[in-house]
Amino acid sequence: MIAPEAAGLKMSLRPPYRPQALRISLNHAGVALLAALGVLGVVVYIIKLITAWGDRAEWAYPTVVLMFILSTATAAPLIAYASRMAKGYWALPLRRVAALYAVPSLLSFVLLIPIMASLPPLDGRSTLWFEFRAGAPFLTDALALAILLLTGMALLWFSAVPDLAGPPSRVRAMGRWQRLLFLNWSGTARQWKVLRAANLALGAFYLMGYAFVHMLLTTDLGQSLLPGWRSGIFPVYSAVTGIQAGIAITLLTAALMRRFSPEAGRFIGDEQAAALGKILVAATLMWFYFFWSDFLLIWYARLPSEVAAMQVTVAITYILPFALTGLLMFALPLALLIFNRVRQSLSLIAGVSALIVVGLLFDRIRFFVAPMANPSPFGHAMHELPAPYWPNALDVLFVIGFIGLMVAVFVYAASRIPVLNGWEMRQGAMLRKERTFMKTHVYVIGKPD
Amino acid sequence: MQSQAKRELLALYEEPDQAADAVERLHSAGFEDNDIEILSSTPYPEGAFGEGHTKHRLFAFPFAGAACGMAVGIAWIVGAQVSLPIITGGKPVVAVPAIIQILYEGTLLGAVLFTVLGVLFESRLPDGVGLYDDRISEGYIGISVMARERRLPDAQIALEEASPIDLLSKEGSLMHAPGTT
């Protein structure tokens, strides 16, 4: 049994433990580097907007970044929801960390607009929208992503209100709208109940939106731009591997929190690694399951158009990114995660998580660069395999800068909103006690609702 | 003649057991769950203080929103079909898979928006609860009771018997403890 961190069990209820936001300073080398990367991300984005508006191939690598964000930052809040649904107390110190990723997820919308503007007309190519032209795919996809992002922000804000509102006298001194934003918070039994219900309802909607957005964008930015690529499994593959990477980035963040935030570090430990590690193993196996299900069917059906698409994303054109993906998202993580010692150590599993996150980037390269850079997306089959479209210097800067911007936005959000969910952790401390059972110690956990 | 208007008392307790005792004494004195409110800085399991089931209508909001959102989706689809001047021999212009996607999107949008509005609506303070004390956010548990003028002494006795650290009315502390509002 991996014991929870002692600080989490001995939390004070009077005065109540109140988590603090991260204290960051530009004097810290890491923060300064992130700030520089963030500035770089903004600059290259503006350069792309000015020099490449409407040029689809120029937006191929930004599309990779978009799908990377949707598969890491946007997937992470699902961990907060899933652990609430399953009443997993081990995740209490991670719920806010995961939910905070809703803030950098907003960057995906900034990327989506110019990418959607560069897409060719729907006529003459495979599309999810058939003959529907009233706003598809621009409006439909943007609206779907907006719903997902709104839900993520609502989840984050509502769960943070009890930690941010302060004493009732402060809330009552607020203006009308600000007071409404803080849910008129005074800690009545009714407010607590509504808050818990809202977290569950919005979490469910977030999961529904997450799957839907992956279905739309993997099709509109992927399959419908590469003639012959027809896969019902790919949207699910994208969503599931996103969850794998969402877990990985949460573990990675947790390890960094423990290292660099003395306050959060008291509560984050190997218990989180042991619990999330099991799910990460399952998600790693799912990577292979969905890849193989997709691959096997097409490879043995031998339809020339479908085989050609598979040759682009797997076997020939982007074989290098595919090989790196297989190695970093499946082979190495599986080989390492089968050992308890790796799975139950936050430091070690953070290393495996880093491999998965890097692997995901190559995975999105092999899937989305070819369709976005494809000069002839019309028809139902490719006449010849396209040449690989490797990144130029601006693309490399874009990928580095925008992912750096994503991390910088996360750190900034964590410096404004406490990185621990104080009220849930206090409740967890109240309902989880260590007891002696015969000659050993066990944890007695109360799960009232 | 005594006034029939309700007035509020707020008692502060150090320990949850004292607060539960206060709720029990209030029930014994004839006060109903609707008259009693519990305030705390940490969520306690429902019923921990012996209070009744707290009702809210949050779950109605997503359903209402989903219905409205679906209606918008249907209007979107119908508008798309009507605005396309294509003779299709009676078949729909828009294919069923596209229809389902639009309906899903509209329904989800409505459900999310109405849930957010529902949280804002349901989070208003219950009518009549006006007293507060910042010590609640310091971990003390507040038990608020609404009582008619003639029943105020009964409420005060019930709350005092559970050993509060302070007892407040609109006029101020009834226990003359320091640091009260």
Chai-1 contact restraints between the chains, C-beta under 6 A:
chainA,res_idxA,chainB,res_idxB,connection_type,confidence,min_distance_angstrom,max_distance_angstrom,comment,restraint_id
A,L13,B,T42,contact,1.0,0.0,6.0,A-B,restraint_1
A,L13,B,G139,contact,1.0,0.0,6.0,A-B,restraint_2
A,R14,B,G139,contact,1.0,0.0,6.0,A-B,restraint_3
A,P15,B,E138,contact,1.0,0.0,6.0,A-B,restraint_4
A,P15,B,G139,contact,1.0,0.0,6.0,A-B,restraint_5
A,P16,B,S41,contact,1.0,0.0,6.0,A-B,restraint_6
A,P16,B,G139,contact,1.0,0.0,6.0,A-B,restraint_7
A,W129,B,A98,contact,1.0,0.0,6.0,A-B,restraint_8
A,F130,B,A95,contact,1.0,0.0,6.0,A-B,restraint_9
A,F130,B,A98,contact,1.0,0.0,6.0,A-B,restraint_10
A,E131,B,V93,contact,1.0,0.0,6.0,A-B,restraint_11
A,F132,B,A80,contact,1.0,0.0,6.0,A-B,restraint_12
A,F132,B,V94,contact,1.0,0.0,6.0,A-B,restraint_13
A,F132,B,A98,contact,1.0,0.0,6.0,A-B,restraint_14
A,A134,B,A80,contact,1.0,0.0,6.0,A-B,restraint_15
A,A144,B,E105,contact,1.0,0.0,6.0,A-B,restraint_16
A,I147,B,L108,contact,1.0,0.0,6.0,A-B,restraint_17
A,I147,B,L109,contact,1.0,0.0,6.0,A-B,restraint_18
A,I147,B,V112,contact,1.0,0.0,6.0,A-B,restraint_19
A,T151,B,V112,contact,1.0,0.0,6.0,A-B,restraint_20
A,A154,B,V116,contact,1.0,0.0,6.0,A-B,restraint_21
A,P167,B,D134,contact,1.0,0.0,6.0,A-B,restraint_22
A,P167,B,S137,contact,1.0,0.0,6.0,A-B,restraint_23
A,P168,B,Y132,contact,1.0,0.0,6.0,A-B,restraint_24
A,S169,B,D134,contact,1.0,0.0,6.0,A-B,restraint_25
A,L180,B,L120,contact,1.0,0.0,6.0,A-B,restraint_26
A,L183,B,S123,contact,1.0,0.0,6.0,A-B,restraint_27
A,N184,B,S123,contact,1.0,0.0,6.0,A-B,restraint_28
A,N184,B,R124,contact,1.0,0.0,6.0,A-B,restraint_29
A,N184,B,L125,contact,1.0,0.0,6.0,A-B,restraint_30
A,S186,B,Y132,contact,1.0,0.0,6.0,A-B,restraint_31
A,G187,B,L39,contact,1.0,0.0,6.0,A-B,restraint_32
A,G187,B,S40,contact,1.0,0.0,6.0,A-B,restraint_33
A,G187,B,S41,contact,1.0,0.0,6.0,A-B,restraint_34
A,T188,B,E37,contact,1.0,0.0,6.0,A-B,restraint_35
A,T188,B,L39,contact,1.0,0.0,6.0,A-B,restraint_36
A,A189,B,I38,contact,1.0,0.0,6.0,A-B,restraint_37
A,A189,B,T54,contact,1.0,0.0,6.0,A-B,restraint_38
A,R190,B,T54,contact,1.0,0.0,6.0,A-B,restraint_39
A,Q191,B,S123,contact,1.0,0.0,6.0,A-B,restraint_40
A,W192,B,P43,contact,1.0,0.0,6.0,A-B,restraint_41
A,K193,B,T54,contact,1.0,0.0,6.0,A-B,restraint_42
A,V194,B,H56,contact,1.0,0.0,6.0,A-B,restraint_43
A,V194,B,L58,contact,1.0,0.0,6.0,A-B,restraint_44
A,V194,B,E122,contact,1.0,0.0,6.0,A-B,restraint_45
A,V194,B,S123,contact,1.0,0.0,6.0,A-B,restraint_46
A,A197,B,L58,contact,1.0,0.0,6.0,A-B,restraint_47
A,A198,B,V119,contact,1.0,0.0,6.0,A-B,restraint_48
A,A201,B,P62,contact,1.0,0.0,6.0,A-B,restraint_49
A,A201,B,T115,contact,1.0,0.0,6.0,A-B,restraint_50
A,L202,B,T115,contact,1.0,0.0,6.0,A-B,restraint_51
A,F205,B,V112,contact,1.0,0.0,6.0,A-B,restraint_52
A,M208,B,L108,contact,1.0,0.0,6.0,A-B,restraint_53
A,R426,B,T42,contact,1.0,0.0,6.0,A-B,restraint_54
A,Q427,B,T42,contact,1.0,0.0,6.0,A-B,restraint_55
A,Q427,B,P43,contact,1.0,0.0,6.0,A-B,restraint_56
A,P448,B,P45,contact,1.0,0.0,6.0,A-B,restraint_57
